[in-house]
Amino acid sequence: MKARVTITPKRAVLDPQGKAVQNALEHMGYSGIAAVHVGKYLEIEFASGDTPQIRQKLDEACRRILSNPVIEDYSLVIDES
């Protein structure tokens, strides 16, 4: 079982790293980019377990440790295969 967690800055939060990437892309000739948001991506593997229980624990870990809920959003996907 594998979980994929994607953490990104909230839309209302200034993202200087994303802005720097956007500017670099524009300077390299990639025009028309409206916005870039830089975040974090984690893959967490489990040997086995109860999917609802794992989801609950990962959701808690995302809120408490992996993300800053004041300035970041996260999405959590669990692949049971």
N, C-alpha and C positions, 0 to 999 in steps of 0.2 A: 504494500500500500504506500502510495506517495502523495504528499500534500504539496501544493504549490501556493506560495504566498507572494503577493505583489503589493508593495507599499509605495504610495506616491504622495507628493505634497497635495494638500487640499487646493482646490481651484483659487480660493481667495488668498492663498499664502504666496508671497513673493518667492520665486524659485531662481536664485542667482545662477546656480549651476546649469539649469535648463536654459536660461537666457544666454549664458556663455556658449553653450552648444549651438543654440539657434544662430547666434552671431557668427560663430566659426563656419557653420554650414553655409550661411549667406555669403560670407567672404570667399568661400570655395566655389561659389557659383550655383549653389542649390537654392534657387529663389522660390518664393511662394509659400514658405513655411510660416504658418500662423503662430505656432507655439511649440515649445519642447518642454517636457516635464521629465526630470531625472528622478528615479526612485530606486528601490531595492527589490530584488527578486530572490526568493529562497525556495529550495526544494528540500523537503524533510521526508525521510523514508522511515517506515515502520515495518517491523518484521510481521506483525499481525495485530489484531485488536478490533474492538467494537467501533464501527465508523461514527455513530452519534457521540460516543464518549470521546473519541479522538478529536472530533470536530469541536466539541465543547472545550476541551483542554487547549487546543490550538487557538481557538477564538480568544480565550482568556490570555494566552501567551502573547498574542498579537496586540491586545489592548494594553497589557501591563508591561511588556518587555520589548517586543520587536518593533513596535511603532510608537510614535508620540501622538496620541489621539487629538491633541490640541491643534496640531498642524499637518497631520498625515491621515490619509485614508488607507484602508487595506482591503484586499479581496483574498478569499481563501477557497481553493478548489482541492478536493480530495479525489484521487483516482484510485479506485479499489482494485484495479487489475494488477 
